[in-house]
Amino acid sequence: MTTKSKKTKSAGRFGARYGKRAKDKLVKVETKQRVKQKCPFCKQLKAKRLSKGIWKCSKCDKKFASNTYYLD
């Protein structure tokens, strides 16, 4: 079993498959989606992604649908 290195980050789980460019794009999206986003209702950095397009704010406790990977 391979381990993740600092250079490949979360795409290290794919090993030598799929190419560098595809893995770089994946890392960019995954790092952005796992960070808490700005809630459109209370304007705080508290919204967290639950699943594809489903978000929940821990401050105002609202659950809402929006963009798939990250909020704009």
VENSUL-V192863 format. One line per field, one symbol per residue. ss: DSSP state (H for helix, E for strand, L for the rest). burial: I if it has 16 or more other ideal C-beta (glycine too) atoms within 10 Angstrom, else O. A space follows every 10 residues. Layout:
ss->???
burial->???
This chain:
ss->LLLLLLLLHH HHHHLLLLLH HHHHHHHHHH HHHLLLELLL LLLLLLEEEE ELLEEEELLL LLEEELLLLL LL
burial->OOOOOOOIIO IOOOOOOOOO OOIOOIOOOO OOOOOOIOIO OOOOOIIOIO OOOOIOIOOO OOOOOOOOOI IO
